[in-house]
Amino acid sequence: MPIASITTGSRTRAGNLITVQDRPLSVVVNVSQGATRLEGFARRGGKGVAGVMVELVPRDRAALDGLVRRDQSDSDGSFSLRDVVPGDYTLVAIEDGWDLDWLQPQVMARYLPGGIAVTVSDNPGKLLNLPEPVPVQTR
């Protein structure tokens, strides 16, 4: 899944949407292939938690729609997120989180402080295993 990063003036934004005002604009587009797979565990009290929503939230809030990856944890708390694009993210695990409006930044903002920081490098086809579990948060 190719994702574009768009540079306008001195600002770079990831995603696929740009708003143009009524003035001259210089745009540079970089496209990268999101091919990294991210694997880890969602845990509470040292034990894996099944059925939680695991969401990888980009730090660049403007790229929310295009870069978010979600999965449901398995019976041992494991999860796998595919086609992750290089960038900086916060990874959260939310019990009973499937009914949340997860594309709304203000909804997810509540859970971000309890997540873990993740940086994905530009290394297509790479498997990234998280060194620490993602703490499960209640809804």
N, C-alpha and C positions, 0 to 999 in steps of 0.2 A: 504494500500500500504506500505509494509515494506521498510525501507530505512536503509542502513548500514552506520555506522561510522567506519572508518578504522584507526587504530593507527599503524604508522610505526616509530619506534624509539621514538622520543619525539613529533612527530607531529600527530594530529588527524584531519582527513578530513571526512566530510560527503559526501555521494554520493555512487556511485556504480562502480567507475572506479579507478584503481590504476596502475601505471606504475612501473615495477620492473626492476632495473638495473642488472648488472652482478656481484652482490655481495650478501652475505647472508642477509636475511631479516626476521624480526620477525613481524608477522601481527596478530593483535587482532581485531576481528569484533564484533561490537554490533549492533543488529538489533532492531529497534523500530517501533511500529505501529503508523502511522500518523492518528489519529482519532479525533483531535481537529477541531472544526468548528469556524471560525473567521468571525464575522459580524460587519459591520460598514456602514458609509455613506461617499460618495464623494461629497464635497461641494465647491462652489466658492461664496464668498460674503455672506455667511450664508445660501445659497440656494442649495438644492440638484441638481446635474447635471446628466442627463440621458445619457446612452450610452457610458460612458467613460470606457477605459480599466483600470482595477484595477489589479495591479500585486504585489505579495508578493515576494520580492527578498531576498534570503539568504545572510547574511553577509559574509559567507564563499563562495567566488567566485568559488571555485573548485566544489561546490555542485550545481551549478546553474541549470543544466539540470534536476536533480532529485527532487529538492525541491521547485521549482517555482510553485506558484498557481496563476491562473488568473480568472477573472470574468468580466462581463459587468454590470455596474450600472443600476438599474431599474429607472423608471420614477421619483421616489422620491430621487434618488441618493444612495439607499441602495444596498449592495452587500453581498455575502456570499462566503467564501472560505472554501472548505471541505478538509478533510484528511491532515491537516497541521501537519507536523512533528515538534517535539520540537526543539527549537533553537532561534537564534537571526536573525531578518529580518528588512528590510526597506520596507514599504508599500507605493506604489505610485499610483496615479490616473492620467491618461494621456488622454486628449481629442484628438480624432482622432489617437489613438495610435495603432490601430489594424494592420497597415501596417509596424510597426517597426520590426526589427529583434531582438526581445526581448530576445533571448537566447545568444546574444553577450554582454558580460560585458561592452565593450566600448560604446555600444549604450545606455544601461541603465544607465551608470555612470552619464550622463548628468542630469537625473531626480532624482537620489538618494538624493541630498541635499534638494530637495523640498518635500521629503516624510516624513513619521513619523516612528520612531523606534518602533518595536514590538518584545516582547519576549514571546515565547510560551513555557509553562512548560510541563513536561512529566506527563500529566494528561489525559489519553485516554477518549474519549467520552465527553470531556468538551466543553461547548460553551463559547467562549471568545468574549464579546462585547467590541468594542473599545470605550474608554471614550471620544475621540475627533475625529472629522471628518478628513478625508484625503483631503488635499487641491488639487484641480484639476489643473493640469499644462497643458499648451498648447504645442503642438508638435513643 
